[in-house]
Amino acid sequence: MRRLLLFDIDGTLVWGGPAKRAFHSAMVETFGTAGDIEVHSFAGKTDPQIARELLQGAGLPDPEIDAGLPDLFGRYLEGLEAGLEENPMEVLRGVVELLDALAEEDGMGLALVTGNVAGGARLKLGSAGLMHHFSFGGYGSDSEYRDDLPGVAIQRAQEVWGVEFAGEDVVVIGDTPRDVQCGRAAGTVTVGVATGSFEANDLADAGAHHVVEDFRDTRSVLELLRA
């Protein structure tokens, strides 16, 4: 294994689905409020960070938030699983072709870096038929702080494959400036993909080493990831 590719999920591989509705319901059931969820930005944040920001905004103290997070995510995953049966995630254009092509590449390892808690990542990608490409990653359930997650995924990759990856051998791929930021904080190469709510220039301004509009041109994206 000579290169590790760390993919974000929402807006990068898939979109849509019932996650926000499930999160809203779980927040109300657990804490009695979802805060200002309808206008709050989830982009590039971890699930625990989103919950904390919403609940702090509603006036809840951190000890109460911390005590309720396990129940929150238990309820959220139950609601997400039920919702995905009727409303599965939609795969973004070019993703299936790219992941299939990467599976045939020698020396390319795939993993995740996502703000989703691990169970949410598995449910979302499973509903889209993509989970078989990813056996591990760095998740929002590992740390509330997005910048920590590439390091978690890299450590797991080293344990799985017995290979130490230098920063230039790791590529973080995502659709938000926070994805770019976390990769740069970990010293990795970063690829921004403008398939989410941010434009290509937003990702370039955030410091992405490379920016692509989407994954439809499989050959050119492969060449970029091999470089």
QUIPEZI-V318233 format. One line per field, one symbol per residue. ss: DSSP state (H for helix, E for strand, - for the rest). phi: phi as a letter, one per 40 degrees, with the letter a starting at -180 (. if undefined). A space follows every 50 residues. Layout:
ss->???
phi->???
//
This chain:
ss->--EEEEE--E---EE---HHHHHHHHHHHHH---------------HHHH HHHHHHH----HHHHHHHHHHHHHHHHHHHHHHHHH---EE---HHHHHH HHH----EEEEEE----HHHHHHHHHH---HHH---EE-------HHHHH HHHHHHHHHHH-----HHHEEEEE--HHHHHHHHH---EEEEE------H HHHHH----EEE-----HHHHHHHHH-
phi->.babbbccbcgbbbaggccccccdccccccbgabgcccbcccdgccdccd dcccccccgccddccdccddcdcccdcccccccccbbccbcccgcdcccc ccccccgbbbabbacccdccccccccccgbcccbbaibbcccacbdcccd ccccccccccbgbcbcdccbbcbabbdcccdcccccgccbbcbcbbcbcd cccccchdcbbbcabccdcccdccccc
//
